[in-house]
Amino acid sequence: MSDFLKVSYGAGELIFSAGDVADQLFFIQQGQVELLNAEGKAFTTLKAGESFGEQAFLSGGIRGASAQALGEVTCLKISSEQANQMMSGTSPLLIPVFEALLLQLNMNNTLRSGKP
């Protein structure tokens, strides 16, 4: 986990905005993160143990939602470049399986956001 950077956000702090380039994946260690649709309406709240920002690892990596800290939040984050370097030495089967899981998470978040 040495490739992961520990970051903290204050209450109400915007972690990223819809439309931003997606180049980092986040794993919540402590606190809660709210995901907001393009209109700024919350569609889900994530807690410790959950991840967000999966678009960073899918083609066309543009953020489809905004992420905002609810209270104090601590996350581990990793860039798509770092993750790709980590996976370069693994089985070639692992990468498409990982991408399929991230696509499923992305589709689930899209459904929760109420987007068509």
N, C-alpha and C positions, 0 to 999 in steps of 0.2 A: 504494500500500500504506500510505498515511498513516493510513487508518482502522483499521489493524491495530495492536494493542498487543502489545509483546514482554513475555512473562512467563516466569519461571523457577520451577521446583519442585525441592525436595530429594528425595533418595532416600526412597521410601516415602510421600511426601506425597500425600494424596488430592486430586485435582483437582476431581472432583464425585462425587456418590453417586447410585445408582439411586433414582428417585423425585423427585429435584430438578427444579425447573423448568429446562427446556432453553432457554437464551437466548444461548448463545455457541458458536461453532464454532472448533476449534483445528487448527492446522497445525504439526506437529512440525518444528522446525529442527534440534534436536540431542537425542540421547538416545533413550530408549524409554519407551513408556507401555503399561501392562498394562490390559486391559479385564476387569472382573470381573462375574460374574452376580449375581443377587440373594442368593445364598448365599455370596458372597465368593470363589467359585472363578474363577481366571483362565481365560479362554477364547481369548484372543489377545493377542499382543504387537505393538505398532505401532512403527515406527522413523521416523527422519528422512525427510521427504518425504511422509509419510502424514498423513491428517487423521482427526479424530474429533469427536463432538459434533454430528453432522449432524441430530440430532433437533431442534436449535434452529431449523431452517428448515422443518420439516414441521408440519402441523397437529397440535395436541394436544401440543406440545412438552414431554413429560415424559421424563426420562432413564430408559432401559431397562436401563442398566448403570452401573457405577461405573468411574472412570478413576483410576489410580494411577501415579505416577512410579516408574520403575525406575532408580535412580541419578539423577544430575543431568539435568534436562530443560529445554529452552528451546522455547517455542512462540510462535507468533503467534496471537492470538485476535481475533475480531470478533463483535460482538453481532448478533443477528438484525435489530435495528432499524437498525444501521449498514449492514448488507448490503442490506437492503431499500431504504434511501435511495440506495445506490450503484447498484442495479439499476433504480431508478425512471426513470432517463434512458436506458435501453437499449431495444432492440427488445422488444416484448411477447412475442415467441416465446422469448426467452432465459430468462425466468422459469420457464415450465413445463418446459423442457428441463433447467434446473438442478435444479428440484424432482424431476424423474424420476430424475436421476442420484443425488441424495441419498437418495431412496426406495430405489433399488437398493442403495446402500451400507448403508442401515439394515437392509434385508432380509437382506443378506449377513451382517452382524454378528449379527442375530437367529439365523440358521442356525448360525453358529459358536458361539453361546452355548449351544446345545442346548435353547433354549426351544421349546415346541410352536407 
